[in-house]
Amino acid sequence: MITNTFSTKRINIFIVLISSLMMIIVLNLPFKAKPFGDDTFHVESKNLARYLKGDIGFDKVTITKAPGPIIFYTPAYFIASSEATDNQLWAYATVFTFIIVTISLLLIFKIANSLFSKEVGLLAIGLLFIFPIHCYYSLGILAEVPAFFSLTLALYGWSIAFFNPNKKKGWIYLIIGLWFLILNRPNTMLILGLGFVIIGFSFFKRKEFFSLYGKKLAFTFTLVGLLGFGVLQMAKAITRTKSNSNQEGLFYYVAHLGRFQFREEPTDFRFWDNDNRADSKDYQNWVKSDTVLATVIEKTNRSSIEVYKEFLINDAIENPLLFTRQFFVKCFYGHVYFINSVQPKDFHLGPIRGTTAYWLFMLLINCVNILLLFGAFIFLLKEKNLLKYWLFWAVIVALLIFHGLTYMEPRYMFPARVALYIMSAAGLYRIKWIQNKVNYIAKFVFPNNTQTN
């Protein structure tokens, strides 16, 4: 057997240096992710870290949303001084997320190289740097970076397990990655259901795949489900009555909001808040509906969950065509990006400023997104063995189903961009012109290619 060996030293240095440069550039952009998101993950991570250091009592510790980000940011806050300000804690978290994102990029190259080739890996990294949205999200205390890293780890595990199904290493990474992904984004739980569908399909149609991976995948999905459920229950036990917020209540609140997203205004892609959408008909109708449901809760003494659930079911049954159209618009919206932290008229990027500059910049960003989708489409169309890449497309399908049926923001699809970039690179590399260009660059990035028997 003849195999090619090459040095990865240059690509690793390239990733670290360009990542550092990109972070500096994004850090100085006039538009940024909210430093503390909606404050929930920041406050709860800070309180948990201070409790572990003995600075506050357990009564201050809560986990009201996804527990993954709390687990992720608490170590960074723990090593900070007890007297650290919020801005100082943000600096600790930002350094930590930069390190994790850089590790993720190094793993992304390894995944692409293992499943495809070093050239596809180089192209995937290049695509990431063309539109460094991962740097943007690294500057906020959000769930996006932890989820991004989680899926990267899971894909890395599968890239090992696929070639060495009898070794534990790959399966351990896959289990930890999927588990942490669900803890960061509980909505990705659907991937476990899709996983069992894939196992069933392979049992009837792809016996060879099932014999190698079927039972191990079934064990993986079952264990991940149990571990995820266990941690979510632990989070409930920790919070108990300390907060009125909980995962179930948040789900129905968000799903109700989603019933009005793109309902009568399917082309209004403004961010869903009072600053951007106050004049929106859909937004105003959502506020009215929320008021009506609050009145129903008060008059009937029924729980908010029961009332919201009834509304969601009845609305979907009574408006099936509208529900379907909203689903597809949300799926499209999940793959486009708009800057919401600044109004178009106030936009400026160096000497470029104003509404026209804003829309030209948005066009440029979304042309990159179109390129990514085009590459992924080529890959899915041409690839004969899609079962090998089940995790790549299954996570995208799971997120589209969940958020298409509930509420969508582009950041909710961000973790799946790990898979999207690699699939897109594999698809684009099939285009001869791109292949030639990448191969030429690869000669300088991967020196000392040798063949061994």
N, C-alpha and C positions, 0 to 999 in steps of 0.2 A: 504493500500500500504506500503510495507517495503522498506526502502531506507538505504543505507550505508552512514555514515558520517565519516570523517577522518580529521586529521590536515594536513594543507599544509605548516606549518611553516618550517619543515625540508627541503622539496623540494625547497622552496623559498630561504632559506639560502644556500642550495647546489648550486642552479643556480647562485646566486650572487658570491659566493666564487670561484666556478670553472670558471665562466666567467672572474673574475679578474685574476686568475692564467693563464688562456689561453691567455688573452690579454698581460700579461707580457711576456709569452713565445714567442708569435708571434711577439711582439715588438722587441725581441732580436734575431730573426732569421736572417740569412745572406741574405735572399731574402724577399722583401717587395713589396706591392702595391706602385705605384708611389704616393708620398705624395700629389701632387696637380693634379693628373690625367693629363688631357691635358691643365690644367690651366684655362679653360673656367669658370667652376663653381666657382672656387676659386676667380678669378678676379672679376667676375660679382657679387658674393655675397659680396665681400669686398667693391666694389664700392657702392652697394645698402645700405649696413650698414653705410658707411661713409656719403652717401647722407642723410639718415634718421637722422644722428647726426649733419648734417649741415656742414660737413667738405669739401664737394665737391658739384659741381652743378649737376643738372639733366642731363646735356649733357653727363655726364660720365656713366650714368646708361643704361645698355643694358641687354637684355635677348635673346640671340641668339639661345640657345638650349632649352632643356626641362626646364620649369620654376620651377618644383618641387624642384630640388636640391638648387636652389637659395632661395626659400622660407624656405627650411630646414636649410641651413647653415647660413643665414643672422642673425638670433637671436644670435647664438654663437659669430659671429663677432661683433655684435652690442654691446655686453656687454664688449668686449675687449677695451683696450685703443686705442685712435685714433692714437697713435704713435707705436702701436704694429707691430712687424716685421711679415713677412710671416710665419716664423717658430713658432712664438708665437700664431698667429692665427690658425695655424695647430694644436697646442696643445689644444687650446680651442675647436676646432671642434672635435678632437679625444676624448676628455672627453665627449663631448655631444653625439657623436655616440656610445660610450661605454654604456652610460646610456640608450640610445634608443634601442640598441641591447639587453641589459639585460632585459628591459621592454618587448621587443618582445619575448624573451625566456619564461618569466613568462606567457605571454599571450598564447604562443604555448602550454604550459602544460595545461592551462585552456581550450583551444579549444579541445585538444585531450581527456581530461578528460570528457568534456561535451558531445562530440559526440561519444566517445568510452568508455574509462575507465581510471582510474588513472594509471594503469599498462601500458597502451599504451602511456599515457602521459610521464611516466618515461622513457620508451624505446625511444620515440621520442627525448627527451632531451639528452639521452645517445648517440644516433646516431649523434646529433649535435656536441657533444663534442669529438667524435671519429675523426671527420674531421672538425675542427673549421674554415671553410672557411669564416664564417661570421666575425670572428675576423680579418682575413687578410684584408677583404674589409673595415673594420672599420678604418683602418689606412691610408686611402686615401680620398681626397675630391672628391668623386665619386657619381654617382646616385644609386649605388647598395644598400647601407644601407637604404636610404629613401624609395626606392621601396620595400625592404624587410619588413620594418616596415609597409608600406602601405597595403601590402597584408595580413600581420598578423592582422592588425586592421580590414580589410574587413572580413577575416575568423572568427575572434572573433565576429564580428557583426552578421554573418550568424549563428554561433553556438548559439547565443541568439535568433535570429529571428525564427529559425527553431522550437524551442520549445515554443516560445511565439510570434506567428505571429501578434497578435493584440497589442503588446506593441511597442512603438516607439524606445526604446533604441537600440535594435539590428539593426533596419533599419537605424538609424542615423549613427552608427558605420560602417555599410556596405557601405552606400553612401559616407561617408568621406574617408573610406579606398580605395574604387574603384576610387574615384575622384583623390585622391592624387597619387595613383598608376599610373594613366594615365598621370598626370602632371610630374611624374618622368620618366616614360617610355611610351611616346605617342604610341609606337608600340603595347601596350596592349589594345588599343582601340578596337581591334578585339573581345575582350571578350564581348563587348556590343552586337555585332552582334550574337555571339554564344549564348548569353543570350536570345535573342529574339527567336532563333531557339529552345532553350530549352523550352521556354514558349509555342511555337507552338506545340512542341511534347507533352508536358504535357496536352495541351488542347484536343488533339485527343486520347492520349494513357494513360494518368495518371490524370484522372479527379479530384481525391482527392487532388493531389499535386497542380493542377491548382487552385482549389477552395480556397485552403489555402494561396497560395503564388503567383499565376499568376499575378494578378492585381498589387500587391505590388512590385513584381519584375519588371514589365513593367514600373511602375512609377520610380523605382530606376534607371533602365538603362537609361530612358529618361532624368531624372534629372542629372545623372552623365555625360551623353553626352553633355547636354547643359552647365553645369558648366565647363566641360573640354574645350569645344569649346570657351566659354567666356574668360577663363583665357589665352588660347593660343592666342586669338585675342588681348587681353590686352597686352600680351608680345610683339606682333608685333607692337602695337601702341606705346609702350614705346621705342622700339628700332628704329623704323622708318628707317631713312637713316643714323643712327649713325654707322651702320656696314653693310658690304656686305654679312654677313652670315645670313641665315634664315633656318627655319625648312624644307621648301620645297626643297631648294637647297641642303641641307645636305642629305635629303632622296635620291635624285637622284644620288648624289655623292657616297653614301654608296651602293646603289643598283647596280650601275655600277661596283664598286669594287667587289661586290658579284658575278657578272657574271663570274669572273675569279677565284674565290675561289674554289679550288678542281676541276677545269675544266679539266686540263690534268694531274694533280698530286693529285689524290683523297686520297692518303695516306700521304701527306705532311701536318702535323699539326702544323708546325712552325707558330709563330705569324706573322701577316701581317704588317711588316714594313721593312725598308731598312736594319736595323741592322741584322735581322734574315733571310730575304727572298731575299736578293740581287741576289743570284745565282738561284733563283726559276724561272722556265719557266713561270708559271702562273703569277707571280709577274711582270716579265719583259713584258709579253704580255699586262698586265693591264696598265703599264706605256706607252707602245706604243699606245694602244687604247686611252688613255687619251690625248696623244699628237695629235692623229688624230682628235679626237672630238674637241679639242681646235682650230685646224686649220679650221675645218668646221664652227665653231662659228665665227671665225674671218673673213672668206671669205664670208659667207652668211648673216652676221649680225643678225642671229637668236639668241634667248635667249639660255643660257646654259641648262635651264630646258627643253626646246623644243627639243634640239638636243639629250640630254641624254635620254629623254623619248622615242624618236623615235628609238634610238639604242637598248634600253632594250626590247621594243616590238618586233622589227624585229629579234633580237638575239634569243629570246625565241621561236618565230615561226619557225625560221630556224633550231634550234637545240633542238627539244622537248625531245629526249632521253637523251642528255647531261644535259639539264635543270632538268630533273627528277632525274638523278643520283646525281647531285649536291645537290638537295633538301634533299635526304635521307642521304647523307654523312654529310651535315651540321647539320641535326637533331641528328646524332650520335655524331658529334664533340661538340655539345652544352652540352653534358653530360660527357665529359672527361676533365681532367685538366692537364696542363703542366706548369712548371715554365719557364717563358720567360724572367724574369729579370736577369737571370744568365745563361751563357753557360754551357752545361753539363760538360765540362772539368774543369770548374772553380767552380763547385758545392762543397759545404762542409757544413756539419751539425755536429758540434762537431768534433770528430775524423774521422767521415765518410766523404770521399771526392772522387772526380773524376767522370768520365763518368759512370762507372758501378754503383756507389752509387746513381748517379742521376736517372738512369733508374729503379733501385730497389725501390727508394723512390716514383717515379711516378707510378710504378706498385702497391705499397702498397696503395697510395691515390686512384687510380682508381679501386682497388678491393673493397674499401668502396663504391665507386659510383655504382659499379655493384651490391653490396649488396642492396643499396637503391633502384635501379631499379627493382631488383628481388622482394623485399618486396612490392613495388608499383604494380608490375604486379600481384602478388598473390591477393592483395586487389581488384584490378579492375576485376580480373577473378572470385573471389569468392563472391564479394559483390552483393547482389540482388537488392539493391535500390540505384543505382548510381545517381539518381536525387537528393537525399539528399546531395550528395557530389559534386554537379555540379561545384562549384567554385574551388574545388581542381584540377579537371582534365581539366576544361575549360581554366584556365589561362595557363597551360602547353601547351595545344593544340594551343591556340592563339599565344603564343610566338614561338612555333615550326613552325607554318604556316608562320608568318611574317618573321622570320629570316631564315627559310629554303628557302624562295623565294627571300630574299635579301642577307644579309651578317650575318654571325654567329660568335660570340665569346662565350665561356662558361659563361662569366660574364653576358651576356644578359639573360641567363636562371636562374641566381642566385636568383632573387626575387621569382621564382616559387619553390625554394627549401623549402620554408615554407610548401607548400602543399605537396611536395614530401616526406619530412621527416615524416610528420604525416601519410600519406597514407602508406608509407613503414613500419612504426612502427605497424600500424594496420594490415598489411599483414603478417609481420614477427611474430607477436604475435599469429597468427593462427598455427604456427609451434610448436608442443608440447614441444620440448626440450627448445626452446627459451622461451616459455610461463612459463615453470617451473622455469627457471633461473630468469626471471623477477619477478615472483610472490614471490620467495624467497627473493630477494633484497627489494621488496616493503614492506615486513614485518618490515624492519628496517627504511624505509624512511617514511612510513605513520603509525605512532603509533595511539593508541586509537580508532581503528575502532569500531563503535557501530552501532547497528540497531535500527531504530525508526519506529513506525507505522504511 
